[in-house]
Amino acid sequence: MFDGALREASGGVLIDVDVRPGASSTRVTGYHEGRRAVRVDVAAPPERGAANRALAAFLESLLRGASARVVRGAGSRHKTVLVQGVARGALLEALRRGAG
């Protein structure tokens, strides 16, 4: 289900994410087929980069030992995140776990 949102890049795996900031909790909520993006609710507000930091921290918590940072769309709800230190398959599995 999340496969279309991920692509390999030099230095890691890129993942397209649609973020809903200000949610009650941070979690994977689904997949947007048309945009090929993982949907993630983020408990942090969309102020001064708080939602971006919360998104990166959430992905890192799913992937022990990996690092994540927003590389495109910092001021938008549609973001691209670079995840380093993890294989594409492991990232897919972590997203599935995060959605359950």
N, C-alpha and C positions, 0 to 999 in steps of 0.2 A: 504494500500500500504506500509506503513512504519512498520507495525506490526512485521515483521520478524527480524527487526534490534534491537528490544527492548527486554530486559529480566529483570525480577525482581531480585534483589540482596539484601542481608542484607544491610540496610542503604540507599537504593534508587533504582533507575532504571538505568541499563546499556544500552547504545545505541552505536551501531557500526556506524562509520561515515567514509566516504571517502571524504577527503578534497582536494579542489583545491585552494591553496594559490595564492595570487597576482591577484585575480579577480577584476573586476571593482566595485563590491559591494558584501556585505555579504548576502547570502540568501540560502534557501533550493532549490536545483535544480532537485531533483528526488530521485530515489531509484535504487540501483544496486541489481537486483534479485539474481544473482549468488553469490555475497558476502554477501547478506542480510545486506546491509548497506545503510544508508541515505547519499545522496550526498549533500555536502554543499560547495558553493563557499565562500571563505574568502578573504576580501579585503587586509588583512595584508600580508606582505611578510613572507616567511618561514625562518626567521632569528631570532635567540636567543629566541625562544619560542613565538614570536609575533603572529603567526597564531594560536597557541594553546590558547593563552589568548583571541584572538578575537573570536574563536569558542566558548569558555566557556561563554564569555560575550554575544554573540549572543543568545545562548540557554537560558541564564538567562533572557535576555530581552523578549524572547517569553513566559517565565514562571515566572511572577512576584513573588518574594519571594523565588524562588528556588536557589540552588547553583549548579554549574557544574564545573567539573575538569577532565582533561584528565588523565586516570589511566593506559592506555596502548597505545603504539605507538607514544610517544611524538616526535620522530624523523622521523616518517613515515607519509605517506598520509592516511593510514588506521589506525584509532584511535578508542579506546573505551573510552567513557565519562561516568562518574558516575554523575547522576543528583539526588540531594537530595532535599527533601521538596516538592515533587510533586508525585501524583499517576500516574501510567502507562497510564491510559486512558486520563488524562489531558495532558500528554506529547505527546501522539499520536495526540490529537486535536491541540495542539500548533504547531506541525510539519506540519500538514495539512494547518493551517493558514499561516505559514511561507513560504509554497510553493506556495501560491496563490497570 
